[in-house]
């Protein structure tokens, strides 16, 4: 294939052009577009691998949480679904305020909850007492998330949302219900792996609009930006 043929192949991706764009810009954009298409394919390959995971470990106990209507068991959280997505929120009883980064992610997830729950059950679980969690959620304006307290059980410790010293970890766990048994399916384990240089573990980037939007900008995420609960 000649260089001219390669150039024609790149420009054949689509026929849309933007006002006053240069040939240099279009060539670079086409190269990036090919990488974006390959990234989309890689995302689907990873998702397919995830779906093919073998059966995970059976949940040892039917944890009892505290929610809006009082005590509720893990088995009751599934509702009509066979899958439960559960996020461990960094808001422990000894924390004055919850984790700003968790909160930023949940700001976005709250709006998506009504869509997600058409396909799977969704819960956000924190170690603080339920009234404390609810008060902060009301302050934040959350209305779509099912919020629960694990203050009286070992769920956070068992599923890696809490360290031995009581410090909190963020982790997304997915559980399945099959043949009357509840099993663990997947967790965002990149939280516990070494980060690449200049990055953090980015274990839930795929569900977090904040970072995906910033990645489309020329400034990117930056090296020091950290979400806050409030901005001046």
C-alpha positions in Angstrom: 0.0 0.0 0.0 1.4 3.4 -1.0 1.4 6.4 1.3 -1.3 8.0 -0.9 -3.4 4.9 -0.5 -2.9 5.0 3.3 -3.9 8.6 3.4 -7.1 7.8 1.4 -7.9 5.0 3.8 -7.6 7.3 6.8 -9.9 10.0 5.2 -12.5 7.3 4.4 -13.5 6.9 8.0 -16.3 9.4 7.5 -17.0 12.5 5.3 -17.7 15.1 8.0 -15.4 18.2 8.3 -15.4 21.2 10.6 -15.1 24.8 9.6 -11.6 25.9 8.7 -9.9 22.8 9.8 -6.5 22.2 8.2 -5.2 19.1 6.4 -2.7 18.7 9.3 -5.5 18.7 11.8 -7.6 16.2 9.8 -4.7 13.8 9.4 -4.0 13.9 13.1 -7.6 13.6 14.0 -8.1 10.6 11.7 -5.1 8.9 13.4 -6.7 9.6 16.8 -10.1 8.4 15.5 -8.6 5.0 14.6 -7.2 4.8 18.1 -10.6 5.7 19.6 -12.2 3.0 17.5 -9.7 0.4 18.7 -10.2 1.6 22.3 -14.0 1.0 21.9 -13.2 -2.5 20.6 -10.9 -3.1 23.6 -13.5 -2.0 26.0 -15.9 -4.5 24.6 -13.3 -7.2 24.6 -12.7 -6.6 28.3 -16.4 -6.5 29.0 -16.8 -9.9 27.2 -14.0 -11.3 29.4 -15.8 -10.0 32.5 -19.0 -11.6 31.4 -17.3 -15.0 31.0 -15.9 -15.0 34.5 -16.5 -18.4 36.3 -18.7 -18.6 39.3 -17.5 -16.5 42.2 -17.5 -17.3 45.9 -20.8 -17.7 47.6 -21.7 -15.0 50.1 -21.1 -16.4 53.6 -24.0 -14.5 55.2 -27.2 -12.7 54.3 -26.0 -9.3 55.6 -28.5 -7.1 57.3 -28.3 -3.4 56.4 -30.2 -0.4 57.7 -32.1 1.5 55.0 -34.9 4.0 54.5 -37.6 1.5 55.6 -35.5 -0.1 58.4 -33.5 -3.4 58.3 -33.1 -5.1 54.9 -31.1 -8.2 54.0 -28.7 -8.5 51.1 -30.9 -11.1 49.5 -33.8 -8.5 49.5 -31.8 -5.9 47.6 -32.0 -7.8 44.3 -35.7 -7.1 43.9 -36.8 -8.6 40.5 -33.2 -8.8 39.2 -30.5 -11.4 39.4 -27.6 -8.9 39.7 -26.8 -6.4 42.3 -24.3 -3.6 41.9 -23.1 -2.3 45.3 -20.7 0.6 45.8 -18.8 1.0 49.1 -19.0 4.7 49.9 -16.1 6.1 51.9 -18.2 7.6 54.8 -17.2 5.9 58.0 -18.5 6.7 61.4 -15.2 8.6 62.3 -15.2 10.7 59.2 -16.5 14.3 59.7 -17.6 14.4 56.0 -17.6 11.8 53.3 -15.0 11.3 50.6 -15.2 14.1 48.0 -14.1 11.8 45.2 -16.7 9.2 46.0 -19.3 11.9 46.3 -18.4 13.4 42.9 -18.9 9.9 41.3 -22.2 9.4 43.2 -23.4 12.8 42.0 -23.4 11.4 38.5 -24.6 7.9 39.5 -27.7 9.3 41.2 -29.0 10.6 37.9 -28.3 7.3 36.1 -29.9 5.1 38.8 -33.3 5.0 37.3 -31.8 3.7 34.1 -29.4 1.2 35.7 -32.2 -0.3 37.8 -34.0 -1.4 34.6 -31.3 -4.0 34.2 -29.8 -4.5 37.7 -30.3 -3.6 41.3 -28.1 -0.8 42.7 -27.1 0.1 46.2 -24.6 2.5 47.9 -23.4 1.2 51.2 -21.5 3.2 53.9 -20.3 2.4 57.4 -21.9 5.5 59.0 -25.3 5.1 60.7 -28.1 5.5 58.3 -29.5 8.8 59.5 -26.1 10.4 58.9 -25.9 9.0 55.4 -29.5 10.2 54.6 -28.8 13.7 56.0 -25.8 14.1 53.7 -27.8 12.7 50.7 -30.5 15.2 51.3 -28.0 18.0 51.5 -26.6 16.7 48.1 -30.0 16.4 46.5 -29.7 12.7 45.8 -33.0 11.0 45.1 -32.3 8.0 42.9 -29.7 6.1 44.9 -30.6 3.3 47.4 -28.5 4.2 50.4 -27.7 1.7 53.1 -25.7 1.5 56.3 -23.4 -1.5 57.2 -22.6 -0.1 60.6 -23.8 -3.3 62.3 -22.3 -5.9 60.1 -18.9 -7.0 58.6 -19.8 -6.4 54.9 -17.3 -3.6 54.4 -14.5 -5.6 55.9 -15.4 -8.8 54.1 -15.7 -7.1 50.7 -12.7 -4.8 51.0 -14.4 -1.5 51.7 -12.6 -1.1 55.0 -9.0 -1.7 56.2 -8.2 -3.5 59.5 -7.5 -0.1 61.1 -11.0 1.1 60.2 -10.0 3.4 57.3 -12.3 3.3 54.4 -11.7 2.1 50.8 -13.8 2.7 47.8 -14.8 -0.4 45.8 -17.5 -1.5 43.4 -18.8 -5.0 44.0 -21.2 -7.0 41.8 -23.2 -9.9 43.1 -25.4 -12.5 41.3 -28.3 -14.6 42.5 -28.6 -18.0 40.8 -30.4 -21.1 42.0 -31.2 -19.6 45.3 -27.5 -18.7 46.1 -25.9 -15.3 46.1 -22.3 -15.2 44.8 -19.7 -12.5 44.3 -19.2 -11.8 40.6 -16.7 -9.0 40.1 -15.0 -6.1 42.0 -13.0 -3.0 40.9 -9.8 -4.7 42.0 -7.6 -2.1 40.2 -8.0 -0.1 43.4 -5.4 -2.4 45.0 -3.0 -2.7 42.1 0.1 -0.5 41.5 -0.8 2.6 39.6 1.0 3.6 36.4 3.3 6.6 36.7 1.4 9.8 36.9 -1.9 8.1 37.6 -4.0 6.8 40.4 -5.7 3.3 40.2 -8.7 4.7 38.2 -10.7 1.6 39.2 -14.2 3.0 38.3 -13.4 5.4 35.5 -15.8 3.7 33.2 -18.8 4.8 35.3 -17.5 8.3 36.2 -18.5 11.1 33.9 -16.2 13.6 35.4 -13.0 12.1 34.1 -14.4 10.9 30.8 -15.5 14.5 30.0 -12.1 16.0 31.1 -10.3 13.5 28.9 -11.9 15.1 25.9 -10.3 18.5 26.7 -6.9 19.9 25.7 -6.1 20.4 29.4 -7.1 16.8 30.3 -7.5 15.8 34.0 -4.5 17.7 35.1 -2.0 16.4 37.7 -3.4 17.9 40.9 -7.2 18.3 40.4 -9.2 16.7 43.2 -12.9 16.9 43.4 -14.3 18.8 46.4 -17.6 18.7 48.2 -18.1 22.4 47.6 -16.5 25.1 45.3 -16.1 28.8 46.0 
